[in-house]
Amino acid sequence: MKVFHLVHERARAGCAAFAAAAPDGWRVVFSEPKRRDIQNDKMHAMVGDIAEQIEHIGRFWDADDMKRLLVDEFAEEMRLAGTPLHHDSRVTPSLDGKRIVQLGIQTREFYVKEASDFIEWLYAFGANRGVKWSEPKAKD
């Protein structure tokens, strides 16, 4: 496997040359970049702040559960705005038919723009509910 990040002309030329020399049957996939580590760190810190401060149906949820609730709400708002996530979720009955199981959305699959939109959405969600953010202190 060979990955090219199309960030300058040299990378584009390298990609074109590799494609020209690739064996028959190989495939080429172009996609938007996935979310960055700094975005991931930010999202998880914000979700943690929300999980510590916001109750849902009378209780506090751990960060993993709260993340699922927040991502689901964010995905619904994106759908309603006409800009659904590129990998939307779905629900289905469990195999024994006794529960509902959510499938699909993983923040690790967010594109950079989707991660940015989610962070902005988290800020708005938290601001509407009085969340105090534990922003990292600037380094001297």
URDA-V609556 format. One record per pair of residues at least 24 apart in sequence whose C-alpha atoms are under 10 Angstrom apart, sorted by sequence separation. I is the first residue (numbers start at 1). GAP is how many residues later the second one is. D is the distance in whole Angstrom. If there is no record, write none. Layout:
BEGIN
i=(I I)
gap=(GAP GAP)
d=(D D)
END
This chain:
BEGIN
i=(6 43 47 85 86 87 1 3 5 85 86 2 3 4 85 3 5 6 5 86 85 72 75 84 83 72 68 71 71 71 78 68 68 68 75 78 67 78 74 75 74 77 71 74 70 73 74 71 70 71 74 70 70 43 40 40 40 37 35 36 43 47 50 54 34 35 39 42 43 46 50 53 34 35 36 42 34 35 36 40 43 44 47 50 54 33 34 35 36 39 40 43 46 50 53 54 33 34 35 39 42 43 46 49 53 54 32 33 34 35 53 32 33 34 35 36 39 40 43 47 50 52 53 31 32 33 34 35 36 39 43 46 50 51 53 32 34 35 50 49 50 49 50 49 46 48 49 46 47 48 49 46 45 46 45 46 45 45 42 42)
gap=(24 24 24 24 24 24 25 25 25 25 25 26 26 26 26 27 27 27 28 28 29 30 30 30 31 33 34 34 35 36 36 37 38 39 39 39 40 40 43 43 44 44 47 47 48 48 48 50 51 51 51 52 55 64 67 68 70 71 72 72 72 72 72 72 73 73 73 73 73 73 73 73 74 74 74 74 75 75 75 75 75 75 75 75 75 76 76 76 76 76 76 76 76 76 76 76 77 77 77 77 77 77 77 77 77 77 78 78 78 78 78 79 79 79 79 79 79 79 79 79 79 79 79 80 80 80 80 80 80 80 80 80 80 80 80 81 81 81 81 82 82 83 83 84 85 85 85 86 86 86 86 87 88 88 89 89 90 91 93 94)
d=(10 9 10 10 8 10 10 10 10 8 8 10 10 10 9 10 10 10 9 9 7 9 8 10 10 8 9 8 8 8 10 9 9 10 10 9 9 10 9 9 7 9 8 7 9 10 8 10 9 9 10 8 9 9 8 8 10 10 8 9 8 10 9 9 10 7 8 10 9 8 10 9 8 7 9 10 6 6 9 8 8 10 8 9 8 10 6 5 7 7 10 6 7 7 9 9 9 4 4 7 8 10 8 9 9 8 10 6 5 8 7 6 6 9 8 8 10 9 8 9 9 9 8 9 8 9 9 6 10 8 10 9 10 10 10 9 9 8 6 7 8 7 8 6 9 9 7 10 10 9 10 7 9 8 8 9 8 9 9 10)
END
